[in-house]
Amino acid sequence: MKTYKNFINEFGFMYIGKENAITSKSLSHIKKITPRNLRRLAHEFRVEGFPILSSSEKGYYIPKNLEEITRYKKETRSRIMNLNETVRFI
């Protein structure tokens, strides 16, 4: 089980808001882990209820408000729908 202390140790408070996102390359370098392990770590925290968001153009960040969470969910659902459509036609 991930704790709030684990969360802060791994992701910190520095990246609050999409405008303060950090790229996976930079965060991987800081944490001395591979980008793949970073994605795995982010997933583990997410399924434990920690709000780690990501953007393909900006990187990882902690949402600063409910609007960022809502926008992220909408964008993610759209990507899922597009991927499902692609898979259906292959």
HELIX and SHEET records of a PDB file:
HELIX    1   1 TYR A    4  PHE A   11  1                                   8    
HELIX    2   2 LYS A   18  ASN A   20  5                                   3    
HELIX    3   3 SER A   24  LYS A   31  1                                   8    
HELIX    4   4 PRO A   35  VAL A   47  1                                  13    
HELIX    5   5 LEU A   66  PHE A   89  1                                  24    
SHEET    1   A 2 LEU A  53  SER A  55  0                                        
SHEET    2   A 2 GLY A  59  TYR A  61 -1                                        
END                                                                             
